C-alpha cells in the first residue's frame, strides 16, 4: 500500500488558537502530544526543542504543554529525538513516554521495540509515537545555503520555513521568500535517498500538510492505540476534522508523492547494489 | 510492565507445557555418567521442541548477562521450571563439568564472556560444549565480539599471563548471538520464547550476526556513515550503554575513552539491518 497500513484518513487541525498561531500546519503533533500529556497517557514527550540558534533544534524532554508548544513548527534539519528517549526514561524517570518522529527515526524506535538487544526496560515505556510525513532532511549547512546564498536573507530574520506548492519558502517579518524546490535537490542528506517511507508508516498516528488545505493537516491513524488517542482528542474538542474526500487537494496528491519517493528510492537502491554498497531495505 | 511483555510473548496461552512430568528430573542427574541417555534422547525428540535443554557457560565476562537473565523476575520462575530445562551452569543449577561428571548434551549453550587463550580450562570447556550443544549462542557482547575484554593486555593479577581474550567465534562455530552489554532482560525472554515456539524467523537476525566480530563505535562511522546510510536518527546514541556516543550535526560521534566496544550502536542502527516484516507484525500493521 502506497500510504502504508492505516485505519482512518482524515483532514484535521488543532482548535486551540495558541497552537494554531505557532504550528506549521494543523498543529496536530502539538495537540496530540499535549492531549496525551494532559490525559496522563504519557508523562513526557521528546520533541524537537528550540535552541539559541534559529532552526537548529535539539531533542527536548517536554514535561508540560507549554514546553511541547515551544517546539511547534517544522525544522528541516536533524533533531535526534530517538537519542533522548533514553534520557527521558533514565534521567527523567518517566514510565510513559511519547515522541514525534520522522520515518527513519520510527524505524529505529520500532526496531528497538521488536529487538531490544541492549536497551534494558526502555521499549515498553514508549507509549505513543506521532509520525510526520517526510520527503527528505537537510544538513543545517544546506538550509544556510538556501536562506543565505540563494535567497540572500539570513537565518536570524527567518520566522518560518515551509515546503509546499513546489517551492521552499522562508518567511521574514516583511517578505515571503522562495526558491523552486528543484534548487534544493542535491542538498538533502544522502541517507534519505534510499528511504521508501514518506508517510511514517510505522507510527501510531502520522500527519503532514500534504493533501489538506492551508492551515490543516492530513492525519492517518494507524495502530489501535494511535486511533484511540486521536479519536479521543477529537471527542474532547481539541482537534476538529473534515472528511478527507471533502477537501482539496485530497489524498491523491499524498499518494502521488509517496509513490514518487518509493520509486526514486528503489532506483537509488538498485544503483547502490550495483556498486556493491550495502543497503538494508 | 511484564504483563504487557507476557501478553506480547504469548505467555499463559501455553498450558500444554505443564503436562510434561517426565522432564521434571533433577538436572544433576544429567551431569552424571549415563550411557542410557542416548536411547532416551531418541524418544525425547518431540519434547525437546517444547522444553529445550539449556546450558549456561561463564567464560571471561562480568556476569552481566546472567544478572540480566535473572532480571526477568516475573517470568523467571516460569521459564526455569516449566519452559526450559537447565542442565548445566554453576550459578543457575550448581552443575559443572569435571573428570567424573561429563558435560550433558544440550539443545542450546549460552556462553557468556570471551575466551582467554591462556586459560586452558576455558578453552577445554568451550571446545567440549561445542561438541555437546546443538546450538551455541554467544550471549552478550563479550562472547560475540570481545567487547570490553578487547582492551585486555595481561600483566595483571591474579594471572599475569592471561592477556588474549577473543570472541568465541574465533575458535568454535557459533550459531546465534544475543549481543548487548548486557543483553537486555527483554531480548533474553523474547529469544527463549521464540526458541520454545520454534519461531526461527525471530531468531534469524541473531543467527546472521553470530560471527560478526566488528561493531565498536568507530565501526559505525565506516559501516553506516561512510556508506551513505546515516540519517541522524539517534538510535545508535540511544542504544549506547556508556554514553560514548553523542549526536553532533546529525551524525554519531564516538568518545573512544568511553566506548566499551559492545557494538550495541551498530546492532540497533536501522540502517545496518532492518526487520520490516517482524515490526509490522508486532505493531499489527
Interface residues (C-beta under 8 A of the other chain):
Chain A: X4 X5 X59 X77 X78 X80 X81 X82 X83 X84 X85 X86 X102 X104 X105 X107 X108 X109 X110 X111 X112 X113 X114 X115 X116 X117 X118 X119 X120 X121 X122 X123 X124 X125 X137 X139 X140 X189 X190 X191 X192 X193 X194 X195 X201 X202 X222 X223 X224 X272 X277 X278 X279 X280 X281
Chain B: X1 X4 X5 X68 X71 X141 X178 X179 X180 X181 X182 X183 X184 X185 X186 X187 X190 X205 X223 X227 X228 X229 X230 X231 X232 X233 X234 X235 X237 X238 X239 X241 X246 X247 X249 X250 X262 X264 X267 X268 X269 X270 X271 X272 X273 X274 X275 X276 X278 X279 X280 X282 X283 X284 X285
